[in-house]
Amino acid sequence: MPVIEVTNLHKRYGDTVAVDDVSFSVERGEIFGILGPNGAGKTTTVECVEGLRAPDRGRVSVLGLDPRRDRAELTQRVGVQLQESELPEKMKVAEAVALYGSFYRRPADGARLIDELGLADQRDTRFGKLSGGQKQRVSIALALAGSPEIAVLDELTTGLDPQARRDTWRLIEQVRDRGVTILLVTHFMEEAERLCDRIAVIDSGRVVAIDTPAGLVSRVDPEQRIRFRPSPALDDRLLRELPEVHTVVRSGDHLTVTGTSALLQAVTSMLARNDIIAADLRVEQTSLDDAFVALTGRRITQEA
């Protein structure tokens, strides 16, 4: 049985439909991603899963329970990191973890949790003195304070620098390794591709596709792109004559060549035969971002 089942979820605010017949299920032990631009309906969807909002219609089941009717029980079994959450600036890390642990009937070992999340040196540091990455670690610690079966993480790495974001990704993988099922809300392509076992792509309140990251990418024509600077000069016709080549575009001294999955071998072999060196060579594969464009007709950076 899936640990989360969402069926035909619908939520409207006045004349605005935020969630339009969204359906998906989450299996125990996986990291399930909800991916989409800001305003797509991601947070409203997970707030219905958490029991924080009542859907206008549709059904939500979490661990076989109703998030609204059985909220007290699910609070003990589901850990939540909200999109925006703050603690009193003077509260120390260890105090916050102990406080949250006191809310649960089966609390995690607070000292061990602090150590595992890399906060040992900050256990006596006030929340207001922590860096952005450290605050996110505290958010994860508080979501795990009750030894939950499911953790809901909403836009966990927004506002973090690249290194702090990658550190947080490693923490999320460690949380999954503890046996916790994770529902991850994000608008970062790299984050979804790195962490998620499966992804629901949501756009304008609707689920556009559900698949593994590789499965979503495979829906796009698996075209390969090569960009390089030929030395000496190269006659474009030598490239266009190759059956693996689809297009050749020249930009200054550089060439961008697109073609089949065998493009790299075909082009490099031709260059070697003609004693031509490919300087600044870059190879690009179809990405999750390309898949999102193919599914929705726009890039995720275009805010809804």
ABEGO torsion letter per residue (X at the ends): XBABBBBGBBBBBEABBABBGBBBBBBBGBBBBBBEBBGAGAAAAAAAAAGABBBABEBBBBGGBBAAAAAAAAAAABBBBBABBBBBAABBAAAAAAAAAAABABBBBAAAAAAAAGAAAAAABBAAABBAAAAAAAAAAAAAAAGBABBBBBGAABGBBAAAAAAAAAAAAAAAAAGBBBBBBBABAAAAAAABABBBBBBGGBBABBBBAAAAAAABBBBBBBBBBBOBBBBAAAAAABAABABBBBBEABBBBBBBAAAAAAAAAAAAAAGBBBBGBBBBBBBAAAAAAAAAGBBAABBX
